[in-house]
């Protein structure tokens, strides 16, 4: 009888450990809060994540020069202007390297 209870406890603990570890690997949206804008001189890198199976919205993430990351509101005027400028610069550099 005591072995049966011990085995049940071990199985229960193993299941709890497994379920707890799964929570860390569930993919989700990275941006819980967004900013309307940031000081443009502080931006070191810009990344756009399009909607994907585990996140149904577009996410615009900027890395600042101090290494911190901020999420920008993709619908804000600042973000739209920033993305347009980046698109124009990307096109210019692509045409200059191909000619």
Backbone as XML, in Angstrom:
<?xml version="1.0"?>
<chain id="A" units="angstrom">
  <residue number="1" name="UNK">
    <atom name="N" x="0.815" y="-1.188" z="0.000"/>
    <atom name="CA" x="0.000" y="0.000" z="0.000"/>
    <atom name="C" x="0.864" y="1.259" z="0.000"/>
  </residue>
  <residue number="2" name="UNK">
    <atom name="N" x="1.941" y="1.280" z="0.807"/>
    <atom name="CA" x="2.791" y="2.457" z="0.891"/>
    <atom name="C" x="3.529" y="2.695" z="-0.420"/>
  </residue>
  <residue number="3" name="UNK">
    <atom name="N" x="3.891" y="1.610" z="-1.112"/>
    <atom name="CA" x="4.573" y="1.763" z="-2.393"/>
    <atom name="C" x="3.641" y="2.400" z="-3.414"/>
  </residue>
  <residue number="4" name="UNK">
    <atom name="N" x="2.369" y="2.036" z="-3.369"/>
    <atom name="CA" x="1.387" y="2.581" z="-4.297"/>
    <atom name="C" x="1.238" y="4.097" z="-4.105"/>
  </residue>
  <residue number="5" name="UNK">
    <atom name="N" x="1.182" y="4.538" z="-2.871"/>
    <atom name="CA" x="1.062" y="5.973" z="-2.583"/>
    <atom name="C" x="2.330" y="6.702" z="-3.023"/>
  </residue>
  <residue number="6" name="UNK">
    <atom name="N" x="3.474" y="6.111" z="-2.782"/>
    <atom name="CA" x="4.744" y="6.719" z="-3.181"/>
    <atom name="C" x="4.831" y="6.852" z="-4.698"/>
  </residue>
  <residue number="7" name="UNK">
    <atom name="N" x="4.402" y="5.831" z="-5.409"/>
    <atom name="CA" x="4.418" y="5.868" z="-6.877"/>
    <atom name="C" x="3.466" y="6.944" z="-7.384"/>
  </residue>
  <residue number="8" name="UNK">
    <atom name="N" x="2.281" y="7.048" z="-6.785"/>
    <atom name="CA" x="1.318" y="8.075" z="-7.183"/>
    <atom name="C" x="1.893" y="9.477" z="-6.956"/>
  </residue>
  <residue number="9" name="UNK">
    <atom name="N" x="2.578" y="9.665" z="-5.845"/>
    <atom name="CA" x="3.193" y="10.970" z="-5.560"/>
    <atom name="C" x="4.273" y="11.305" z="-6.581"/>
  </residue>
  <residue number="10" name="UNK">
    <atom name="N" x="5.082" y="10.323" z="-6.929"/>
    <atom name="CA" x="6.146" y="10.544" z="-7.910"/>
    <atom name="C" x="5.555" y="10.884" z="-9.273"/>
  </residue>
  <residue number="11" name="UNK">
    <atom name="N" x="4.522" y="10.156" z="-9.675"/>
    <atom name="CA" x="3.869" y="10.425" z="-10.957"/>
    <atom name="C" x="3.250" y="11.823" z="-10.948"/>
  </residue>
  <residue number="12" name="UNK">
    <atom name="N" x="2.600" y="12.187" z="-9.852"/>
    <atom name="CA" x="1.989" y="13.509" z="-9.738"/>
    <atom name="C" x="3.051" y="14.610" z="-9.830"/>
  </residue>
  <residue number="13" name="UNK">
    <atom name="N" x="4.152" y="14.451" z="-9.131"/>
    <atom name="CA" x="5.229" y="15.438" z="-9.182"/>
    <atom name="C" x="5.836" y="15.541" z="-10.578"/>
  </residue>
  <residue number="14" name="UNK">
    <atom name="N" x="5.991" y="14.408" z="-11.240"/>
    <atom name="CA" x="6.530" y="14.415" z="-12.604"/>
    <atom name="C" x="5.587" y="15.156" z="-13.551"/>
  </residue>
  <residue number="15" name="UNK">
    <atom name="N" x="4.286" y="14.905" z="-13.414"/>
    <atom name="CA" x="3.297" y="15.596" z="-14.257"/>
    <atom name="C" x="3.305" y="17.099" z="-13.990"/>
  </residue>
  <residue number="16" name="UNK">
    <atom name="N" x="3.404" y="17.481" z="-12.727"/>
    <atom name="CA" x="3.435" y="18.903" z="-12.380"/>
    <atom name="C" x="4.679" y="19.576" z="-12.954"/>
  </residue>
  <residue number="17" name="UNK">
    <atom name="N" x="5.805" y="18.914" z="-12.863"/>
    <atom name="CA" x="7.048" y="19.474" z="-13.404"/>
    <atom name="C" x="6.955" y="19.623" z="-14.920"/>
  </residue>
  <residue number="18" name="UNK">
    <atom name="N" x="6.395" y="18.633" z="-15.579"/>
    <atom name="CA" x="6.241" y="18.674" z="-17.032"/>
    <atom name="C" x="5.324" y="19.816" z="-17.446"/>
  </residue>
  <residue number="19" name="UNK">
    <atom name="N" x="4.174" y="19.940" z="-16.795"/>
    <atom name="CA" x="3.208" y="20.990" z="-17.139"/>
    <atom name="C" x="3.777" y="22.381" z="-16.863"/>
  </residue>
  <residue number="20" name="UNK">
    <atom name="N" x="4.524" y="22.535" z="-15.808"/>
    <atom name="CA" x="5.120" y="23.825" z="-15.480"/>
    <atom name="C" x="6.170" y="24.211" z="-16.505"/>
  </residue>
  <residue number="21" name="UNK">
    <atom name="N" x="6.946" y="23.257" z="-16.960"/>
    <atom name="CA" x="7.986" y="23.570" z="-17.939"/>
    <atom name="C" x="7.389" y="23.923" z="-19.293"/>
  </residue>
  <residue number="22" name="UNK">
    <atom name="N" x="6.222" y="23.409" z="-19.621"/>
    <atom name="CA" x="5.578" y="23.737" z="-20.892"/>
    <atom name="C" x="5.197" y="25.200" z="-20.960"/>
  </residue>
  <residue number="23" name="UNK">
    <atom name="N" x="4.822" y="25.785" z="-19.846"/>
    <atom name="CA" x="4.405" y="27.178" z="-19.820"/>
    <atom name="C" x="5.476" y="28.130" z="-20.307"/>
  </residue>
  <residue number="24" name="UNK">
    <atom name="N" x="6.721" y="27.786" z="-20.183"/>
    <atom name="CA" x="7.815" y="28.650" z="-20.597"/>
    <atom name="C" x="8.005" y="28.643" z="-22.109"/>
  </residue>
  <residue number="25" name="UNK">
    <atom name="N" x="7.519" y="27.657" z="-22.795"/>
    <atom name="CA" x="7.762" y="27.521" z="-24.221"/>
    <atom name="C" x="6.541" y="27.833" z="-25.082"/>
  </residue>
  <residue number="26" name="UNK">
    <atom name="N" x="5.462" y="28.291" z="-24.471"/>
    <atom name="CA" x="4.273" y="28.620" z="-25.250"/>
    <atom name="C" x="4.526" y="29.945" z="-25.962"/>
  </residue>
  <residue number="27" name="UNK">
    <atom name="N" x="4.587" y="29.939" z="-27.292"/>
    <atom name="CA" x="4.835" y="31.178" z="-28.016"/>
    <atom name="C" x="3.628" y="32.104" z="-27.924"/>
  </residue>
  <residue number="28" name="UNK">
    <atom name="N" x="3.906" y="33.401" z="-27.854"/>
    <atom name="CA" x="2.832" y="34.381" z="-27.786"/>
    <atom name="C" x="3.363" y="35.701" z="-28.328"/>
  </residue>
  <residue number="29" name="UNK">
    <atom name="N" x="2.508" y="36.687" z="-28.363"/>
    <atom name="CA" x="2.929" y="38.012" z="-28.805"/>
    <atom name="C" x="3.981" y="38.566" z="-27.849"/>
  </residue>
  <residue number="30" name="UNK">
    <atom name="N" x="4.949" y="39.274" z="-28.386"/>
    <atom name="CA" x="6.004" y="39.853" z="-27.554"/>
    <atom name="C" x="5.586" y="41.182" z="-26.947"/>
  </residue>
  <residue number="31" name="UNK">
    <atom name="N" x="4.712" y="41.903" z="-27.628"/>
    <atom name="CA" x="4.353" y="43.252" z="-27.189"/>
    <atom name="C" x="3.059" y="43.240" z="-26.382"/>
  </residue>
  <residue number="32" name="UNK">
    <atom name="N" x="3.188" y="43.426" z="-25.088"/>
    <atom name="CA" x="2.007" y="43.538" z="-24.238"/>
    <atom name="C" x="1.547" y="44.988" z="-24.168"/>
  </residue>
  <residue number="33" name="UNK">
    <atom name="N" x="2.507" y="45.908" z="-24.138"/>
    <atom name="CA" x="2.211" y="47.342" z="-24.151"/>
    <atom name="C" x="2.970" y="47.968" z="-25.311"/>
  </residue>
  <residue number="34" name="UNK">
    <atom name="N" x="2.388" y="49.023" z="-25.889"/>
    <atom name="CA" x="3.056" y="49.709" z="-26.990"/>
    <atom name="C" x="3.197" y="51.192" z="-26.678"/>
  </residue>
  <residue number="35" name="UNK">
    <atom name="N" x="4.192" y="51.809" z="-27.313"/>
    <atom name="CA" x="4.411" y="53.250" z="-27.206"/>
    <atom name="C" x="4.000" y="53.888" z="-28.520"/>
  </residue>
  <residue number="36" name="UNK">
    <atom name="N" x="3.516" y="55.114" z="-28.445"/>
    <atom name="CA" x="3.147" y="55.837" z="-29.665"/>
    <atom name="C" x="4.396" y="56.266" z="-30.433"/>
  </residue>
  <residue number="37" name="UNK">
    <atom name="N" x="5.474" y="56.598" z="-29.691"/>
    <atom name="CA" x="6.710" y="57.021" z="-30.347"/>
    <atom name="C" x="7.878" y="56.901" z="-29.376"/>
  </residue>
  <residue number="38" name="UNK">
    <atom name="N" x="9.079" y="56.994" z="-29.921"/>
    <atom name="CA" x="10.312" y="57.069" z="-29.128"/>
    <atom name="C" x="11.187" y="58.135" z="-29.784"/>
  </residue>
  <residue number="39" name="UNK">
    <atom name="N" x="12.168" y="58.599" z="-29.071"/>
    <atom name="CA" x="13.082" y="59.572" z="-29.639"/>
    <atom name="C" x="13.898" y="58.870" z="-30.715"/>
  </residue>
  <residue number="40" name="UNK">
    <atom name="N" x="13.779" y="59.339" z="-31.931"/>
    <atom name="CA" x="14.345" y="58.636" z="-33.086"/>
    <atom name="C" x="15.869" y="58.496" z="-32.999"/>
  </residue>
  <residue number="41" name="UNK">
    <atom name="N" x="16.538" y="59.430" z="-32.343"/>
    <atom name="CA" x="17.999" y="59.368" z="-32.224"/>
    <atom name="C" x="18.451" y="58.199" z="-31.352"/>
  </residue>
  <residue number="42" name="UNK">
    <atom name="N" x="17.549" y="57.652" z="-30.559"/>
    <atom name="CA" x="17.903" y="56.542" z="-29.671"/>
    <atom name="C" x="17.744" y="55.173" z="-30.321"/>
  </residue>
  <residue number="43" name="UNK">
    <atom name="N" x="17.129" y="55.121" z="-31.507"/>
    <atom name="CA" x="16.853" y="53.836" z="-32.155"/>
    <atom name="C" x="18.121" y="53.274" z="-32.789"/>
  </residue>
  <residue number="44" name="UNK">
    <atom name="N" x="18.462" y="52.049" z="-32.406"/>
    <atom name="CA" x="19.618" y="51.365" z="-32.986"/>
    <atom name="C" x="19.185" y="50.358" z="-34.048"/>
  </residue>
  <residue number="45" name="UNK">
    <atom name="N" x="18.028" y="49.737" z="-33.848"/>
    <atom name="CA" x="17.562" y="48.691" z="-34.764"/>
    <atom name="C" x="16.040" y="48.654" z="-34.744"/>
  </residue>
  <residue number="46" name="UNK">
    <atom name="N" x="15.465" y="48.269" z="-35.872"/>
    <atom name="CA" x="14.013" y="48.160" z="-35.994"/>
    <atom name="C" x="13.667" y="46.782" z="-36.530"/>
  </residue>
  <residue number="47" name="UNK">
    <atom name="N" x="12.678" y="46.155" z="-35.939"/>
    <atom name="CA" x="12.254" y="44.822" z="-36.381"/>
    <atom name="C" x="10.732" y="44.807" z="-36.478"/>
  </residue>
  <residue number="48" name="UNK">
    <atom name="N" x="10.224" y="44.250" z="-37.564"/>
    <atom name="CA" x="8.778" y="44.126" z="-37.749"/>
    <atom name="C" x="8.429" y="42.647" z="-37.799"/>
  </residue>
  <residue number="49" name="UNK">
    <atom name="N" x="7.557" y="42.229" z="-36.906"/>
    <atom name="CA" x="7.049" y="40.858" z="-36.910"/>
    <atom name="C" x="5.627" y="40.891" z="-37.448"/>
  </residue>
  <residue number="50" name="UNK">
    <atom name="N" x="5.435" y="40.254" z="-38.585"/>
    <atom name="CA" x="4.096" y="40.179" z="-39.173"/>
    <atom name="C" x="3.252" y="39.185" z="-38.372"/>
  </residue>
  <residue number="51" name="UNK">
    <atom name="N" x="1.925" y="39.221" z="-38.524"/>
    <atom name="CA" x="1.082" y="38.248" z="-37.805"/>
    <atom name="C" x="1.526" y="36.818" z="-38.103"/>
  </residue>
  <residue number="52" name="UNK">
    <atom name="N" x="1.453" y="35.983" z="-37.092"/>
    <atom name="CA" x="1.875" y="34.584" z="-37.208"/>
    <atom name="C" x="0.902" y="33.727" z="-36.414"/>
  </residue>
  <residue number="53" name="UNK">
    <atom name="N" x="1.021" y="32.419" z="-36.486"/>
    <atom name="CA" x="0.020" y="31.553" z="-35.849"/>
    <atom name="C" x="-0.208" y="31.825" z="-34.361"/>
  </residue>
  <residue number="54" name="UNK">
    <atom name="N" x="0.837" y="32.172" z="-33.633"/>
    <atom name="CA" x="0.670" y="32.374" z="-32.197"/>
    <atom name="C" x="0.473" y="33.838" z="-31.808"/>
  </residue>
  <residue number="55" name="UNK">
    <atom name="N" x="0.461" y="34.749" z="-32.777"/>
    <atom name="CA" x="0.214" y="36.171" z="-32.508"/>
    <atom name="C" x="-0.455" y="36.768" z="-33.738"/>
  </residue>
  <residue number="56" name="UNK">
    <atom name="N" x="-1.686" y="37.196" z="-33.585"/>
    <atom name="CA" x="-2.461" y="37.619" z="-34.751"/>
    <atom name="C" x="-2.316" y="39.100" z="-35.086"/>
  </residue>
  <residue number="57" name="UNK">
    <atom name="N" x="-1.334" y="39.776" z="-34.514"/>
    <atom name="CA" x="-1.166" y="41.194" z="-34.829"/>
    <atom name="C" x="0.275" y="41.493" z="-35.254"/>
  </residue>
  <residue number="58" name="UNK">
    <atom name="N" x="0.418" y="42.581" z="-35.974"/>
    <atom name="CA" x="1.737" y="43.040" z="-36.413"/>
    <atom name="C" x="2.430" y="43.713" z="-35.229"/>
  </residue>
  <residue number="59" name="UNK">
    <atom name="N" x="3.705" y="43.389" z="-35.033"/>
    <atom name="CA" x="4.459" y="43.976" z="-33.933"/>
    <atom name="C" x="5.682" y="44.702" z="-34.483"/>
  </residue>
  <residue number="60" name="UNK">
    <atom name="N" x="5.860" y="45.933" z="-34.038"/>
    <atom name="CA" x="7.014" y="46.733" z="-34.434"/>
    <atom name="C" x="7.855" y="46.931" z="-33.180"/>
  </residue>
  <residue number="61" name="UNK">
    <atom name="N" x="9.064" y="46.373" z="-33.203"/>
    <atom name="CA" x="9.931" y="46.388" z="-32.026"/>
    <atom name="C" x="11.215" y="47.134" z="-32.372"/>
  </residue>
  <residue number="62" name="UNK">
    <atom name="N" x="11.528" y="48.149" z="-31.567"/>
    <atom name="CA" x="12.777" y="48.879" z="-31.766"/>
    <atom name="C" x="13.729" y="48.543" z="-30.631"/>
  </residue>
  <residue number="63" name="UNK">
    <atom name="N" x="14.992" y="48.378" z="-30.996"/>
    <atom name="CA" x="16.044" y="48.218" z="-29.998"/>
    <atom name="C" x="16.721" y="49.571" z="-29.871"/>
  </residue>
  <residue number="64" name="UNK">
    <atom name="N" x="16.801" y="50.060" z="-28.652"/>
    <atom name="CA" x="17.415" y="51.358" z="-28.418"/>
    <atom name="C" x="18.922" y="51.199" z="-28.236"/>
  </residue>
  <residue number="65" name="UNK">
    <atom name="N" x="19.630" y="52.299" z="-28.302"/>
    <atom name="CA" x="21.094" y="52.257" z="-28.213"/>
    <atom name="C" x="21.584" y="51.739" z="-26.872"/>
  </residue>
  <residue number="66" name="UNK">
    <atom name="N" x="20.748" y="51.819" z="-25.833"/>
    <atom name="CA" x="21.152" y="51.280" z="-24.526"/>
    <atom name="C" x="20.862" y="49.784" z="-24.408"/>
  </residue>
  <residue number="67" name="UNK">
    <atom name="N" x="20.327" y="49.180" z="-25.498"/>
    <atom name="CA" x="20.067" y="47.746" z="-25.517"/>
    <atom name="C" x="18.652" y="47.360" z="-25.133"/>
  </residue>
  <residue number="68" name="UNK">
    <atom name="N" x="17.875" y="48.294" z="-24.619"/>
    <atom name="CA" x="16.495" y="47.978" z="-24.242"/>
    <atom name="C" x="15.611" y="47.925" z="-25.485"/>
  </residue>
  <residue number="69" name="UNK">
    <atom name="N" x="14.500" y="47.233" z="-25.356"/>
    <atom name="CA" x="13.556" y="47.099" z="-26.472"/>
    <atom name="C" x="12.249" y="47.788" z="-26.115"/>
  </residue>
  <residue number="70" name="UNK">
    <atom name="N" x="11.638" y="48.392" z="-27.138"/>
    <atom name="CA" x="10.333" y="49.014" z="-26.977"/>
    <atom name="C" x="9.443" y="48.557" z="-28.117"/>
  </residue>
  <residue number="71" name="UNK">
    <atom name="N" x="8.194" y="48.372" z="-27.808"/>
    <atom name="CA" x="7.212" y="48.038" z="-28.834"/>
    <atom name="C" x="6.493" y="49.310" z="-29.246"/>
  </residue>
  <residue number="72" name="UNK">
    <atom name="N" x="6.401" y="49.514" z="-30.540"/>
    <atom name="CA" x="5.696" y="50.679" z="-31.058"/>
    <atom name="C" x="4.315" y="50.271" z="-31.537"/>
  </residue>
  <residue number="73" name="UNK">
    <atom name="N" x="3.374" y="51.185" z="-31.391"/>
    <atom name="CA" x="2.020" y="50.959" z="-31.880"/>
    <atom name="C" x="2.057" y="51.006" z="-33.405"/>
  </residue>
  <residue number="74" name="UNK">
    <atom name="N" x="1.767" y="49.895" z="-34.086"/>
    <atom name="CA" x="1.864" y="49.883" z="-35.550"/>
    <atom name="C" x="0.863" y="50.809" z="-36.231"/>
  </residue>
  <residue number="75" name="UNK">
    <atom name="N" x="-0.151" y="51.263" z="-35.507"/>
    <atom name="CA" x="-1.159" y="52.153" z="-36.085"/>
    <atom name="C" x="-0.858" y="53.628" z="-35.839"/>
  </residue>
  <residue number="76" name="UNK">
    <atom name="N" x="0.173" y="53.936" z="-35.047"/>
    <atom name="CA" x="0.474" y="55.342" z="-34.756"/>
    <atom name="C" x="1.120" y="56.012" z="-35.969"/>
  </residue>
  <residue number="77" name="UNK">
    <atom name="N" x="0.924" y="57.319" z="-36.053"/>
    <atom name="CA" x="1.478" y="58.084" z="-37.168"/>
    <atom name="C" x="3.009" y="57.998" z="-37.174"/>
  </residue>
  <residue number="78" name="UNK">
    <atom name="N" x="3.625" y="58.059" z="-35.996"/>
    <atom name="CA" x="5.085" y="57.974" z="-35.882"/>
    <atom name="C" x="5.603" y="56.672" z="-36.483"/>
  </residue>
  <residue number="79" name="UNK">
    <atom name="N" x="4.983" y="55.559" z="-36.107"/>
    <atom name="CA" x="5.447" y="54.249" z="-36.582"/>
    <atom name="C" x="5.252" y="54.114" z="-38.086"/>
  </residue>
  <residue number="80" name="UNK">
    <atom name="N" x="4.114" y="54.561" z="-38.582"/>
    <atom name="CA" x="3.866" y="54.475" z="-40.027"/>
    <atom name="C" x="4.889" y="55.295" z="-40.807"/>
  </residue>
  <residue number="81" name="UNK">
    <atom name="N" x="5.199" y="56.502" z="-40.313"/>
    <atom name="CA" x="6.195" y="57.349" z="-40.974"/>
    <atom name="C" x="7.576" y="56.704" z="-40.915"/>
  </residue>
  <residue number="82" name="UNK">
    <atom name="N" x="7.926" y="56.150" z="-39.766"/>
    <atom name="CA" x="9.218" y="55.475" z="-39.598"/>
    <atom name="C" x="9.353" y="54.305" z="-40.569"/>
  </residue>
  <residue number="83" name="UNK">
    <atom name="N" x="8.310" y="53.506" z="-40.694"/>
    <atom name="CA" x="8.350" y="52.353" z="-41.601"/>
    <atom name="C" x="8.419" y="52.795" z="-43.059"/>
  </residue>
  <residue number="84" name="UNK">
    <atom name="N" x="7.727" y="53.889" z="-43.404"/>
    <atom name="CA" x="7.798" y="54.402" z="-44.775"/>
    <atom name="C" x="9.215" y="54.866" z="-45.104"/>
  </residue>
  <residue number="85" name="UNK">
    <atom name="N" x="9.844" y="55.593" z="-44.175"/>
    <atom name="CA" x="11.221" y="56.056" z="-44.400"/>
    <atom name="C" x="12.174" y="54.879" z="-44.547"/>
  </residue>
  <residue number="86" name="UNK">
    <atom name="N" x="11.998" y="53.876" z="-43.727"/>
    <atom name="CA" x="12.843" y="52.689" z="-43.809"/>
    <atom name="C" x="12.649" y="51.982" z="-45.144"/>
  </residue>
  <residue number="87" name="UNK">
    <atom name="N" x="11.403" y="51.897" z="-45.600"/>
    <atom name="CA" x="11.106" y="51.250" z="-46.878"/>
    <atom name="C" x="11.749" y="52.021" z="-48.030"/>
  </residue>
  <residue number="88" name="UNK">
    <atom name="N" x="11.675" y="53.341" z="-47.984"/>
    <atom name="CA" x="12.279" y="54.168" z="-49.035"/>
    <atom name="C" x="13.793" y="53.990" z="-49.043"/>
  </residue>
  <residue number="89" name="UNK">
    <atom name="N" x="14.418" y="54.010" z="-47.865"/>
    <atom name="CA" x="15.871" y="53.831" z="-47.781"/>
    <atom name="C" x="16.288" y="52.441" z="-48.257"/>
  </residue>
  <residue number="90" name="UNK">
    <atom name="N" x="15.491" y="51.436" z="-47.929"/>
    <atom name="CA" x="15.793" y="50.071" z="-48.359"/>
    <atom name="C" x="15.732" y="49.967" z="-49.880"/>
  </residue>
  <residue number="91" name="UNK">
    <atom name="N" x="14.725" y="50.596" z="-50.470"/>
    <atom name="CA" x="14.602" y="50.570" z="-51.930"/>
    <atom name="C" x="15.771" y="51.298" z="-52.593"/>
  </residue>
  <residue number="92" name="UNK">
    <atom name="N" x="16.171" y="52.445" z="-52.028"/>
    <atom name="CA" x="17.297" y="53.198" z="-52.596"/>
    <atom name="C" x="18.576" y="52.377" z="-52.553"/>
  </residue>
  <residue number="93" name="UNK">
    <atom name="N" x="18.836" y="51.742" z="-51.429"/>
    <atom name="CA" x="20.067" y="50.951" z="-51.317"/>
    <atom name="C" x="20.009" y="49.717" z="-52.208"/>
  </residue>
  <residue number="94" name="UNK">
    <atom name="N" x="18.826" y="49.163" z="-52.408"/>
    <atom name="CA" x="18.695" y="47.989" z="-53.277"/>
    <atom name="C" x="18.937" y="48.367" z="-54.734"/>
  </residue>
  <residue number="95" name="UNK">
    <atom name="N" x="18.438" y="49.526" z="-55.156"/>
    <atom name="CA" x="18.643" y="49.932" z="-56.548"/>
    <atom name="C" x="20.076" y="50.376" z="-56.786"/>
  </residue>
  <residue number="96" name="UNK">
    <atom name="N" x="20.721" y="50.967" z="-55.787"/>
    <atom name="CA" x="22.107" y="51.408" z="-55.987"/>
    <atom name="C" x="23.077" y="50.230" z="-56.016"/>
  </residue>
  <residue number="97" name="UNK">
    <atom name="N" x="22.758" y="49.147" z="-55.345"/>
    <atom name="CA" x="23.647" y="47.981" z="-55.362"/>
    <atom name="C" x="23.434" y="47.123" z="-56.605"/>
  </residue>
  <residue number="98" name="UNK">
    <atom name="N" x="22.267" y="47.233" z="-57.236"/>
    <atom name="CA" x="22.004" y="46.423" z="-58.429"/>
    <atom name="C" x="22.444" y="47.127" z="-59.701"/>
  </residue>
  <residue number="99" name="UNK">
    <atom name="N" x="22.667" y="48.447" z="-59.645"/>
    <atom name="CA" x="23.076" y="49.170" z="-60.859"/>
    <atom name="C" x="24.555" y="49.358" z="-60.915"/>
  </residue>
</chain>
